[in-house]
């Protein structure tokens, strides 16, 4: 039987995202959802960092361009939040790039912009 990587941690995070969506609904900006989610993470004592910067290396150099992930939770999960009509392959690719740059293995891509919360687990 296969085990789900960081199962309990990701369930907790998705549960908090569901709580935020239940109260705020759709139609707000990503910043609003991020602020509400940060409140929930603090309240539930989940370790996180917000707007985490990740450098990009190419061969033996550090590129001047970098990524900012919305959140890193439990020091291992990239949490990328969106407030758009629907998720596309573009957002999935963005999350994969963040995973590669951060060297983390699990990303949660969450969209608050739909009638019900939509999310994807992305494993690198």
Residue pairs with C-beta under 8 A, 6 or more apart in sequence:
4 10
5 105
5 106
5 123
6 74
6 76
6 77
6 106
9 73
9 74
9 76
9 77
10 77
10 106
10 108
10 121
12 44
12 46
13 46
13 73
13 74
13 77
13 79
13 108
14 108
14 110
14 117
14 119
16 37
16 40
16 41
16 44
16 46
17 37
17 81
17 110
17 112
17 117
17 119
18 117
19 40
20 33
20 36
20 37
20 40
20 112
21 33
21 112
21 116
21 117
23 36
24 32
24 33
24 36
24 112
26 83
26 112
26 113
26 114
26 115
27 83
27 113
28 83
28 112
29 83
30 70
30 81
30 82
30 83
30 112
32 83
33 81
33 83
33 112
34 50
34 70
34 71
34 81
37 71
37 79
37 81
38 48
38 50
38 71
41 48
41 71
41 73
46 73
46 74
47 73
47 74
47 75
48 71
48 72
48 73
48 74
48 79
49 71
49 72
50 70
50 71
51 68
51 69
51 70
52 68
52 69
52 71
52 72
52 102
53 66
53 67
53 68
54 66
54 67
54 68
54 69
54 98
54 101
54 102
55 62
55 63
55 66
55 101
56 62
56 63
56 65
56 66
56 67
56 101
57 63
66 101
67 97
67 98
67 101
67 102
69 78
69 79
69 80
69 98
69 102
70 79
70 80
70 81
71 78
71 79
71 80
71 81
72 78
72 79
72 102
72 104
73 79
76 104
76 105
76 106
77 104
77 106
77 107
77 108
78 95
78 98
78 99
78 102
78 104
78 106
78 107
78 108
79 107
79 108
79 110
80 91
80 94
80 95
80 98
80 107
80 108
80 109
80 110
81 110
81 111
81 112
82 91
82 109
82 110
82 111
82 112
82 113
83 111
83 112
83 113
84 91
84 111
84 113
85 113
85 114
86 111
86 113
86 114
86 118
87 109
87 111
87 118
87 120
91 109
91 111
92 109
92 120
92 122
95 107
95 109
95 120
95 122
96 107
96 122
96 124
98 107
99 105
99 106
99 107
99 122
99 124
100 124
104 124
105 123
105 124
106 121
106 122
106 123
106 124
107 121
107 122
107 123
107 124
108 119
108 120
108 121
108 122
109 119
109 120
109 122
110 117
110 118
110 119
111 117
111 118
111 119
